């Protein structure tokens, strides 16, 4: 019997604008960069879009022209939600069958407010790398979404369902893929005007500031790349 090889579908990940005006200098959208790097390493072709660098129309054109079936949107509480919803509505208007899932700070702390939107299919709560791959494996295979930890959704009766939280991953399992992003466009002058690039090597914070989302999302834990991993990742930036 011949072996049937099924290619994994392309996934588009979007970081919407955070405010109406355009900034000249912005930092790398690490939320989708970390996620996209991990998802791509697990075999799913990934395309990253930063609306602060690429127009909404251009992003939507890419999704339409390539018939992308899975779109993830990273969003924080605040004005970014407006652009996230606009993206989702435009995507669903083009193809209602496109699976739209949200992740990030706001969907994690308030998933039901997101699922109330008729243009969002799923919320991926908390740390997204392992959850996103398990989620994609499940939905592409027609599996049972209730088996995927870290996912929130609405059942056929319109009830909110929150699958169990996912345990924190080993951050050394994540490596940034600089082929997915044009790092040069995020180099900006700081201090005495020297060119610099923001670089994240850790997650979480041990403190309990009442105003901060980190208390909920990272549960006051602080994790970081090992020295060897951090050194290797820094070398990749230089290349």
C-alpha positions in Angstrom: 0.0 0.0 0.0 1.3 3.4 -0.9 2.1 5.8 1.9 0.0 9.0 1.8 2.0 12.0 2.8 -0.1 14.9 4.1 1.5 18.3 4.2 0.7 20.5 7.2 -1.3 23.6 6.3 0.2 27.1 6.4 -0.5 29.2 9.5 -0.6 33.0 9.5 0.2 34.8 12.8 -0.7 38.5 13.1 0.4 41.2 15.5 -2.1 44.0 15.0 -1.4 47.7 15.5 -1.6 48.9 19.1 -2.7 52.4 18.5 -4.2 54.5 15.6 -1.1 56.5 14.9 2.0 55.0 13.2 5.3 54.8 15.1 8.5 55.2 13.3 10.3 52.8 15.5 8.9 49.6 17.0 10.3 46.5 18.7 10.0 43.0 17.3 6.6 41.4 18.1 8.0 38.6 20.1 4.7 37.1 21.0 4.2 35.9 17.4 7.9 35.5 16.8 8.4 32.9 19.6 5.1 31.2 18.7 5.8 31.1 15.0 9.3 29.8 15.4 8.1 26.9 17.5 5.1 26.1 15.3 7.4 26.2 12.2 9.9 23.9 13.8 7.1 21.5 14.4 6.4 21.3 10.7 3.7 23.9 10.0 4.7 26.6 7.4 4.3 30.0 9.1 4.0 33.5 7.9 4.3 36.4 10.4 2.7 39.8 9.9 3.2 42.9 12.0 0.5 45.5 11.2 2.8 48.2 12.4 5.0 47.4 9.4 2.5 45.9 6.9 -0.9 47.3 6.0 -4.1 45.4 6.9 -5.1 45.2 3.2 -1.7 43.6 2.3 -2.1 41.1 5.1 -5.7 40.3 4.1 -4.7 40.0 0.4 -2.1 37.4 1.4 -4.6 35.4 3.4 -7.1 35.4 0.5 -4.7 34.7 -2.3 -3.1 31.8 -0.5 -6.4 30.5 0.9 -4.9 30.3 4.4 -7.1 28.2 6.6 -5.6 29.0 10.1 -5.0 32.5 11.4 -3.8 33.3 14.9 -4.0 36.9 16.3 -2.0 38.1 19.3 -3.6 40.9 21.3 -3.3 42.9 24.5 -6.1 44.7 26.4 -6.7 48.1 24.9 -6.9 49.6 21.4 -5.2 46.5 19.9 -8.4 44.7 20.5 -10.2 46.9 17.9 -7.7 46.0 15.2 -7.8 42.3 16.2 -11.6 42.2 15.8 -11.4 44.1 12.5 -8.9 41.5 11.2 -11.1 38.7 12.3 -14.3 40.1 10.7 -12.5 40.7 7.4 -11.1 37.2 7.4 -14.4 35.6 8.2 -16.2 37.7 5.5 -13.8 36.3 2.9 -14.0 32.7 4.1 -16.2 31.8 7.0 -14.4 28.4 7.2 -11.1 30.0 8.1 -10.2 29.0 11.7 -9.4 32.2 13.7 -7.8 31.8 17.1 -6.6 34.5 19.5 -3.8 34.4 22.0 -1.9 36.8 24.2 -2.6 38.8 27.4 -6.2 39.8 27.0 -7.5 36.4 25.7 -5.7 34.7 28.6 -7.2 36.9 31.3 -10.6 37.4 29.8 -11.3 34.5 27.3 -15.1 34.8 27.4 -15.1 38.4 26.3 -13.2 37.2 23.2 -15.4 34.2 22.5 -18.5 36.4 22.6 -17.3 37.7 19.3 -18.9 35.7 16.5 -15.6 35.9 14.4 -13.3 34.1 16.9 -13.4 30.3 17.0 -10.9 29.6 19.8 -8.8 31.2 22.5 -5.3 29.8 23.3 -4.6 30.8 26.9 -1.2 31.4 28.5 2.1 30.3 27.0 1.2 29.5 23.4 3.9 27.3 21.8 2.9 23.8 22.9 -0.8 24.7 23.0 -0.8 26.0 19.5 0.9 22.9 18.0 -1.4 20.6 19.9 -4.3 22.7 18.8 -3.3 22.6 15.2 -2.6 18.9 15.3 -6.1 18.4 16.7 -8.2 20.6 14.4 -6.4 19.5 11.2 -7.0 15.9 12.1 -10.6 16.4 13.2 -9.8 15.4 16.7 -11.5 16.3 20.0 -10.6 19.9 21.0 -11.6 19.2 24.6 -8.4 17.1 24.8 -6.1 20.1 24.2 -5.0 21.9 27.4 -4.9 25.6 27.4 -7.8 26.1 24.9 -11.1 27.9 25.5 -14.1 27.6 23.1 -17.9 27.5 22.8 -19.8 24.3 22.5 -22.7 23.7 20.2 -25.1 25.0 22.9 -23.2 28.3 23.2 -21.6 27.5 26.5 -18.1 28.6 27.3 -15.6 25.7 27.8 -12.2 26.2 29.3 -9.9 23.2 29.0 -7.4 22.7 31.9 -4.4 25.0 32.0 -1.2 23.8 30.4 1.9 23.5 32.5 4.8 25.9 31.8 7.2 24.6 29.2 11.0 24.4 29.3 12.0 27.7 27.7 15.1 26.1 26.3 12.8 24.2 24.0 12.1 27.4 22.0 14.6 28.7 19.5 14.0 31.9 17.4 13.9 31.4 13.6 15.3 34.6 12.1 14.3 33.5 8.7 10.7 34.3 9.6 11.2 38.0 10.3 13.2 40.9 8.9 15.2 41.8 12.0 16.9 44.8 10.4 13.6 46.7 10.2 13.4 46.6 14.0 16.9 48.0 14.7 16.4 51.4 16.3 18.7 54.0 18.0 18.8 54.0 21.8 20.9 55.8 24.4 23.6 57.7 22.6 22.0 56.9 19.2 23.7 53.5 18.8 21.7 51.0 16.8 20.0 48.4 19.0 17.6 45.5 18.9 15.4 44.4 21.7 16.1 40.8 22.8 14.0 38.7 25.2 15.7 35.9 27.2 13.2 35.3 30.0 9.6 35.0 30.9 7.6 36.0 33.9 8.3 38.0 37.1 8.4 36.9 40.8 6.7 40.0 42.1 3.0 40.7 42.8 2.2 44.2 41.4 -1.6 44.5 41.5 -1.8 46.3 38.2 0.2 43.7 36.2 -1.1 41.0 34.0 2.0 38.9 34.7 0.6 37.7 38.1 -2.2 35.9 36.2 -0.4 34.8 33.0 2.9 33.6 34.5 1.7 32.9 38.1 4.7 34.9 39.6 7.2 32.5 38.1 10.5 33.6 36.5 12.1 31.5 33.8 14.9 32.1 31.5 17.1 30.6 28.8 20.1 28.7 30.0 23.4 30.4 29.5 24.3 28.1 26.5 20.9 28.6 24.9 21.0 32.4 25.3 24.5 32.6 23.9 23.5 30.5 20.8 20.4 32.7 20.2 22.5 35.9 20.5 24.9 34.5 17.9 22.0 33.9 15.5 21.1 37.6 15.7 24.6 38.5 14.5 24.1 36.3 11.5 
